[in-house]
Amino acid sequence: MKKNWIQYLAAALLGLISANAYGQAAYLDKPDEFDPAKPCKIMVNLKLTKNDWGIVDIALTEDMYLWIWKPKEHPAGHPLANGTGSAAWKSSNEALKMTKESEGVYSYTLTPTVFFECDAATVYKEDFHFLVKPKDGGGYGAPDRKTEDLTIAVDPPSGPVVKIQTVPIGKGLKKDTMITTTADVFSVIYNNTAEEKVSMQNALELYVYPIAYDSAGVAYKIAINAKKVADFPQLKMKQTAKGIFQFSIIPEKFFAIPAGKKIYRIEYQIVKPNLVNTDDAIDDKMIYQFNQGGC
């Protein structure tokens, strides 16, 4: 099943950081801004692919190329065909050469409706299906040199507007039980455009006041209280789109936790800088359980 637009805000937290943050080999740079008629950036972290054909080592010395067949594969001879010549697999099109963002992380920017010469409905229906390879993909009796088939699902905006979303999405009725460990990136996305509280609407700058607790109930804080959050730049939420704010951390590294201790719970409060009273904070109480430091 495809995910709705608020779930795809996850990737916006990433920016140009490695896909390792979310454990995804392929994703869009800013999925919350995805429009088939506008440029989008496909991102691939080779280190998170299966690496069955040694693509990680190959990338150390060779350029990487996109080989894509959905929403549409161009025929031989087309300017954007995957390969050129009589042995296309061994000669990727220079027009599909990817940009190296960092070690093992590559990107390719395209405008879907223009690149695939199709309408937006086709893009949404087919999604992106592709792989990454060096110019010479092997084959013809030699071992293949490529990633496995990769997919990025894209959908038009739909479904109810969600005010607060975590990445990864938690389990349980309240989606507050995390299935990842506290050594993984944990993010909170807040949609201020869905805020009911008048005093918190149209916010331009927001901070998070987080408190982590270990199994004994000992609290670990960055700011002594919510009124002091503006003294700590690391508590400022990043605005990734109009009205959309995100806060992303690796809990174990973010909080000063003694050796041998684990974070079992994190509580969040979203507030304006220089908080004075409850008018400067959202009313939602956010508590996330980490199953004894992660499962």
C-alpha positions, 0 to 999 in steps of 0.5 A, a space after each residue: 500500500 502506498 503512503 500518503 503525503 504526510 508520511 513522505 515528509 520523512 524524506 524531507 528531513 534528510 536534505 542532502 544527508 545520507 539515506 542511512 538516516 532512514 534505512 532507505 536505499 532510494 528516496 526523493 530529496 523533498 517528497 513533500 514538494 513533489 509535483 510531477 510537473 516540477 523538478 525532483 531529485 532521486 536519491 540513492 545510497 548505495 551502501 544501503 542496497 543489497 550490494 549483491 553485485 559489488 556496486 559499493 566498491 565499483 562506485 569507488 572508482 567509476 561514475 554511476 548512471 540511472 537506468 529507469 523503466 517506469 513510469 516509462 522507458 524510452 526506446 533505443 535512439 531516444 536522447 534519454 534512452 537508458 543506454 546507447 549503441 548496440 550493447 546498451 547495457 554496456 554503455 549507459 547514456 551520459 544524459 543519465 549520469 548521476 551526481 555524487 552527493 557524498 561517499 556512496 550517495 548519488 542523485 539524479 534530478 529530473 522533471 517527471 512529466 518532461 523526462 518521461 513525456 507523460 502526464 502526471 496521472 501516469 507518474 502517480 500510477 507507475 511510480 519510479 522503478 529503476 536501478 543504478 549501474 556504472 557505464 558498463 553494466 557487465 552482462 554478455 557473459 560477464 557478471 552484472 554490475 548494478 544494484 537490485 531493482 529500486 522503487 520510489 512510490 509517489 502519490 498525489 496529496 490525499 487523505 486527512 491532514 495529520 498535525 504531528 507525525 513521527 519518522 519512523 511511524 510508531 506502532 499501536 493505537 497512538 502510534 507512540 511505540 517505536 520499532 527502531 532503536 535509540 541509535 537510529 534517527 528519530 524525527 517529529 514532523 509538525 504541520 502548523 497549518 493544521 494547528 487548532 490553537 489560535 495563539 500557535 497558528 502561523 508560527 515562523 520559529 519553533 523549538 522542541 523541549 525534549 525530556 528523555 527517561 531511562 528505566 529508573 525514571 531518571 530524566 535527561 534534558 538539554 534545556 532546564 525548562 521550556 522557557 530556555 529552549 531558545 538558548 540551545 540552537 540544537 532544539 530549534 525545529 527546521 522549517 522544511 516547507 511552508 507550515 511544516 517543521 521537523 526535529 530530528 535526532 539520534 536519541 543516544 547521541 543527543 542526550 548525555 546518557 550514562 554508560 549502561 543506561 538506555 532511553 525508554 521514553 521521550 516526551 516532547 513539547 513544541 513551543 515558541 522561543 521565549 515562551 511565557 505561558 501556555 499560549 506559546 506552546 501547542 496543547 498536544 502531549 507527545 510521549 514516545 516509548 522506545 521498548 527498552 532502548 529499541 527492539 
